[in-house]
Structures are given as C-alpha cells and as structure tokens.
C-alpha cells in the first residue's frame, strides 16, 4: 500500500476502530467505534479494490459502501459460525481487519505500480452535493440508533416471561449434581425450590428471589452410588401448592449422562 495515502489511512482507521470496539465498555463510546468498523470500512475497502481502475463518485460510493459492508457482515457470520471461537467480538474484529487489509492490498496493486512510484494517490475530494450529505448523515444516524436500540433492554408489562429449571448431571468421579433456576421474567419473582433425592428421607427446600436474567444454583450431594433418581419442583410465591416447573431425572455414572423428563 506504499504510495496510496487513502488506503493507508483506511487501514489505520480500521485498526483504531477494532481496538476501540474491543477495549471500550458497552455504550455509546463502543458504538462510535463499532459503526465504522462494521458498516463503513469493509465496504469502502472492498469497493476500492473492485473499482480501482475506475474510481467512483461519492453519490455511487456511499450506498455501495453500506451495501457491501452489510453483505460482508452476513458472509462473515457464516464463516465465524463454523470456527472454534464462534461469533464473538474478537473473531469479528480480526476478520474485519483482515478483510480491509487484503482489500487495500488488492486495490493498491490494481491501481498500478507506476502510479504508486511516480505520483502518490491523493485522498478523495470531498465535494458531495447537499442532498448526498443529508442522505448520508440520515443513514448513519439510523444505523447508530438501530445498534443502540439492539443493546437496550425495555420493560414491557404485557410481555409474558418464563423460568427455566434444569438438573445438571455430576462430573466424572463425582456424585453431586446441580439444580439450576434461571428467571426470564419481566419483574423480580420469588420462588420455592423442593428437590427430592432417592434414598434421602427429607427433601432439600430453598426459598429465594430472582431478578430478570439471574440464575440460582443448588448443589445436591448424595452418598448413594449412581444411578439414582432426582426430582425438582419449583413453586411461585403466590401459588404454594401448585408446581410451576418440575424436572425428574435419573442420574447415571460418568459417561452415561442423565436421563429425565420435564413437565
């Protein structure tokens, strides 16, 4: 990319936005770095490589940059879905940086070595029409608002929540299991958990409250050799006699997992 100042600047901005999106906390500051990294820089680099021999004007470049960036995100998600790291922040940033880097190198080569040696590539002249500027600013504002709203959580009194109840089988060479309760309700709820273990005369009873997205874990220990049966019942505070959730499981030795039913 030597001799192409616009491509060097593009790659430098990509590195800054990738680092900023990874190290800054959630919120408006992270959106400032994430929006160019995901919706502008990849599409601009790919467009520069595809149209290196015939530079585009800003009226054509702006919508094409956004469209190519969205297509790049969609294809990248398919690639990351089959990688060990999955669709996470660090793999996303690394992949986008690689896309911009190789696109800039391709654009520099296609522009010709003679141009890079004799006359450095100048930065594009920013002389868009007022209508183009307005449409571009509106597009960026809508994209930024969509990203902010996607990360925000809103309360809805009319939405129906739910609660998860499960039993995790014991680890190898262990006879203890875990009973978990996760609340996806809209408000804080109070629960009563009753766990009956085969061979134990009295059940394990716990009362607790969970806020939305909180999880309560209970460890069940047993001196009886596996397999053994475990049944967990979850009650709401307003309905102490009717089980809200019920899980019955047959715990087996390590390697056999657990068999059970949910009601």
N, C-alpha and C positions, 0 to 999 in steps of 0.2 A: 504493500500500500504506500510505498515511498513516492512522494511527488503528488499525492492525492490528499489534500488537506481535508476535504469534506469527508472522505472515508475514514481518515484517522480520527477526526472529531466524532464521527458517528460511533466508532468502536470504543472510544474513550467514554462517551456518554453511556454506552451500554454497560461498561464495567462499573461506572459510578452508580447507575440505577440498580444493577444487580446486587451490589454490595449494600446499598442503602435499603433495598427492599428486604434483605435478609437480616440485617442487624437492627433495624428500627422496630419499635413495638407496633402493635396493631393500632390503626387510627389514620388520621388524615395525612400524617407525615409519610407513612408507608404507602398510601395511595399515590402520593406525589411521585414516588419512585417507581411504583408498580405500573402505573398507567403508561408512561413512555416505554417501559421495558416490554410490555405485553402487546400494546396496541399501536405503537408508532415505529419503534426502532427496527424490529424484524421485518415488517412490511417495507420500510424505506430501504433497508439493505438489499432485500430480495428484488425490489423494483429497480434499484440502481444496477444490480447485476443483470437483470433481464433486459433493461433498456439502456445499456452502457453506450452503445453506438448511436442511439437517438434519444438524447435527454428529453424528458417530459416537462411540460409546463406545470405550474402549481395547480391549476384547475383540474388537470388529469392526475397529478401525483397524489393529492390529498385523499380522494376517495379510494384510489388504488392502494395506497399505503395502509389505510384502515382495513380494507377488504382482505388484502394479502396477510396482514397481521392476524386477523381472525381465523383465516384458513390455516395459518401456521400453528396457532394455538390448538385448533381442532386436531390437526395431524400429530402434533407433539403429544397430546394427551393419549392418543392411541399407542404411540411408541413407549411413553413412560408407564403405561398400564401394564406392560409386559416386562418391565425391568425390576430388579430386586428392590430398588428404592421406592418404586411406586410414584404416584402423582403427589409429590411433596414440593415444598418451597425450594430446597437446594437443588434437586434434579431439574426443576423448572428453570431456575436461573442459569445453571450450567448449560442446559440445552439451548436456551435462547442466546446466550453469549456465543456458543459455537456456531449457531445459525448465522448470526450477524458477522462473525469473524470470517467464515468461509464465503459468505455472500460478498463481503467487502473485498476479499482477495480476488474473487471471480470478476467483480466489477472493475478492479484495477487492471487485471490482465486484459479484459476485453476492451478497455479504453485505449490500449496500445502502449507499447514500451516507449515509443518515440515521444508521445505526449508527456509521459512521466519524466523523461530525461530533459526535454527541452523547455517545456512550459508547465509548471505545476498547475494542477486542477484548482480552479478557483471555486470558492463557495458559491452555491446557487444564489442568484439575485432575488431578493425578496421584494417583488413588485406585484403582488396579487391584487385583484380587483376588490373593492369593498364587499361585494356580495360573497366572494370566496372567503374573505376573512371572517365574515359573520357566520357563514355556514360551518367553517372550521371550528370556531370557538363554541358554537352551539353543539357540535358533535362531541368535542372534548368534554364539555360540561355534562352532557347526557351520559357519556361513558363513565366519568368520575362519579356522578350521582348513582349510577347503577351499581358500581363497585362498593360505594359506601352503604347503600341500602342492602346489598347482599350480605354484608358483615353485621348489620344491625339486627337486634332482636326486639320485636314488638309484642306487647301483651295483647291478647285477644280474649275477652271474657266469654265469647261464644264458641271458642275453639274447644274441641274435645281432646284432652290429653290421655296418656296411658302410662302404665307402670309395668316394668319388666321384672320377672322373678325367675331365677335360674339356680342350678346347682352345678358347681364345677367339680369334676372328679379329682381324686387325690393324685399327687405326683408319684413317680416311681419310688418304691421303698417307703411309702408313707400311707397312713391310714386316716388322714384328716382330709375333709372336703370343705368347700366354701359354698355358702349360700349368699347370693347377691340380689339386691333390690335396687333398681335404677328408676328414678322418677322422671318422666317426661310430661308431667302435668304443667298447667299454666300457673298454679299457685303452690305455696308450701302445703304439704299434706302430712298428716300424722298416721303412722302405721303400727300394727302389732304383728310380729312375726312369730309363728309357732313351728318348730322343727321337731319332728319325731324320728328317732333313730332306732332301728331294730336292735333289740337287746337292752335298751335303756328304759328304766321304769318311768322316768319323768321327762317330758319334752323340754326343749330349750325355748324360752319365751323372752322376747325382746320388744320394747316399745321405743320408737324413735320418730323423728320428723325429717323430711327431706325437702329441700328446695328444688326447683326445676334443674334438671341435668346433674343432680347429685346421686351418688351411689353409696349404699350401705352394705358392708361385707361382714359375714359371720362365719367363723371357723368352727367346724364340727369335728371333734375328736372322738374316736372310738377305739376301745381295746379289743374289740371283736374282729377276728380275721375276716377279710373280704371273701365272697361278696356279702353285702348286707343292704337292706332297704332303707331309704331315707325319704321322708315326705315333708314338704314345707308348705305351710299355709300362711297367706298374707291377708290381714284384715284392715279395713279402714276404721278410723275412729268413730265415724257416725254409724257404722254397721258392724258391731262387735260380734254378732252371731253368724253372719254370712261371709264365707271366704271370698275375697276379691280375686285372689290368684292362688293357684295350687299346682305344685310340682311334685311328682312321685318318681323316684329314680332308684335303680338297682346299681349300686357301685360295685365294680369288679376290680380285680387285681390290675397292676400296671400293665399297659399294653392292650388291655381289653376295653378300656374306656368305660363309659357309663351308658346304661340303657334306661329310658324313662319315658314318661308321658306328661304332657302339660294340659291342664284344664283351667 
